[in-house]
C-alpha cells in the first residue's frame, strides 16, 4: 500500500454549464493505492474550487468542492475492466475528472437564501429599494392589501401605548 499527497493544476477546464473548474486551478489529492488480487485499488479525495455564476441572481461565485473516489484498476486482459493498469501505472486523470464534474451543482447559488432577481425590474432583490412591487396579476391585489393592513399597528396597541 502507498499513500500520496499531490497538488497539481487542472489540465483543462472541467465542467460545462454555469460552473466549472478552470484550467490551472489547483487540485489537492490524497490518494491511497493498494495492491489487491485483481489489480490496484485507488481511493482518496480531491479538493478544489469551482467558479461560475449564481443560478438565481447571476453573481460570480467561487466555492470549494471535495470529492471522494474509489476505483479498481485491473490488470490488462480482464474483460470487465473500465480502468486498466498501463505499464504498471495508474492514470487517475479520467477518474478524478469524472468525480469532480459529477459533483458540481446543477443549479448553484451564492447563498441558500439568495432571493434572486426581481422579475419586473431585473434588479437583484437584495439590492432593491425596499418598496413592495406591484402585483403581477390584478387578481392577487386584494391579498397584497391584507399584508399591508396586518403590518399596520392595531387600534388596541395604540390605546395601550397612550
SVG drawing of the C-alpha trace seen along z (x, -y; Angstrom):
<svg xmlns="http://www.w3.org/2000/svg" viewBox="-59 -58 64 70">
<polyline fill="none" stroke="black" stroke-width="0.4" points="0.0,0.0 1.2,-3.5 -0.3,-6.9 0.4,-10.1 -0.5,-13.8 -0.3,-15.7 -1.2,-19.3 -1.5,-19.5 -3.1,-22.1 -6.2,-21.1 -5.0,-20.2 -8.1,-21.7 -11.5,-23.3 -13.6,-20.6 -17.4,-21.1 -20.0,-22.6 -22.8,-24.9 -22.7,-27.8 -20.0,-26.4 -16.7,-24.7 -13.2,-24.0 -11.0,-26.3 -7.8,-25.2 -4.8,-25.6 -6.9,-25.5 -5.1,-23.6 -6.3,-20.1 -5.3,-18.7 -5.3,-14.9 -4.9,-12.5 -4.5,-9.0 -4.2,-5.5 -3.0,-2.8 -3.5,0.8 -2.4,4.0 -5.3,6.5 -5.7,9.8 -7.4,8.2 -5.2,5.1 -4.6,1.8 -7.4,0.2 -7.1,-3.6 -9.1,-5.5 -8.9,-9.0 -10.2,-12.5 -9.7,-15.6 -10.3,-19.2 -10.6,-22.1 -12.6,-25.2 -15.2,-25.7 -16.1,-29.1 -19.2,-30.3 -22.4,-32.3 -25.3,-32.0 -28.3,-30.4 -30.7,-32.9 -29.0,-36.3 -26.2,-35.9 -23.4,-37.0 -20.0,-35.5 -19.3,-32.6 -16.3,-30.6 -17.0,-27.7 -14.9,-24.7 -15.7,-21.2 -14.5,-18.0 -15.0,-14.6 -14.2,-11.1 -13.3,-8.4 -12.5,-4.7 -11.8,-2.6 -10.2,0.7 -7.5,0.6 -7.4,4.2 -4.5,6.0 -4.7,6.0 -6.7,8.7 -9.7,8.7 -12.9,8.3 -15.0,6.3 -12.4,3.6 -13.3,-0.1 -9.9,-1.1 -6.7,0.9 -3.1,0.7 -0.9,-0.7 2.7,0.3 2.3,0.7 1.0,-2.9 -2.4,-4.2 -3.8,-7.1 -6.1,-9.0 -7.0,-11.9 -10.2,-10.4 -11.3,-9.1 -10.7,-12.4 -12.3,-14.5 -15.4,-12.4 -15.8,-12.5 -15.4,-16.3 -17.7,-17.0 -20.4,-14.8 -20.3,-16.6 -20.6,-20.1 -24.0,-21.6 -26.6,-21.7 -28.1,-24.9 -25.5,-26.7 -26.5,-29.5 -24.4,-32.2 -26.2,-31.5 -29.1,-29.2 -31.4,-32.1 -30.5,-34.0 -33.7,-35.9 -32.7,-36.1 -33.7,-38.7 -36.9,-40.8 -38.9,-39.6 -40.3,-43.1 -37.1,-45.1 -34.4,-42.6 -32.5,-44.0 -31.2,-41.8 -33.9,-41.6 -31.3,-42.1 -30.4,-45.5 -34.0,-46.7 -35.2,-49.9 -37.5,-48.0 -40.7,-49.1 -43.3,-46.5 -43.5,-45.5 -46.8,-45.9 -48.7,-42.6 -48.2,-40.9 -51.7,-39.6 -54.6,-42.0 -56.5,-39.1 -53.9,-39.0 -54.2,-42.7 -56.7,-42.0 -54.1,-39.7 -51.4,-42.4 -53.7,-44.8 -54.2,-42.3 -50.4,-42.1 -50.2,-45.9 -53.1,-46.1 -51.6,-43.3 -48.3,-45.2 -50.0,-48.4 -50.4,-48.9 -53.8,-48.0 -56.1,-50.3 -55.7,-48.1 -52.0,-48.6 -52.4,-52.4 -54.7,-52.6 -52.4,-50.6 -49.4,-52.8 -51.4,-56.0"/>
</svg>
